[in-house]
């Protein structure tokens, strides 16, 4: 059961066309590393405060000239505001700088999942101020998780989210109760059938 009436063959065909576009249109440099793992400390560059959890992740691609590339697929091209606010790029920029002592060049490559797939390349810049903001966002998220405060972020991902019903019941100050999961599962089943 695939979305939008797609069949397995449709999706394999679309994936093949998208891969073909990427291989044909990729204009980046030589590849230095793919899936670069990292674990770095999150440090507020203004105050020196260190978050008590490490920042772990994988950078999709690092080119030989030090360009950090994030590869995404999307139903549409990104706009400049989305690129400027893309937290994953900010996190990768921070991690790379922590690992290598210098800021990277940044690029987001987006393959659109449209009838005619296209590769869109967006160069981005992150500053020390962006890294400080990233630290404070991470700190706020860690604090909220520790307080069992989970805030809805409605979007395209809601259709597949196992916590959809929890978000629908969310009120300020309410936490997540894992005991509610069984009720949520029953509610979702009744909505589907």
Secondary structure, 3 states (H helix, E strand, C coil): CCHHHCCHHHHHHHHHHHHHHHHHHCCCCCEEEEEEEEEEEEECCCCCCEEEEEEEEEEEEEECCCEEEEEEEECCCCCHHHHHCCHHHHHHHHHHHHHHCCCCEEEEEEEECCCCCCEEEEEECCCHHHHHHHHHHHHHHHHHHHCCECCCCCCHHHHHCCCHHHHHHCCCCCECCHHHHHHHHHHHHHHHC
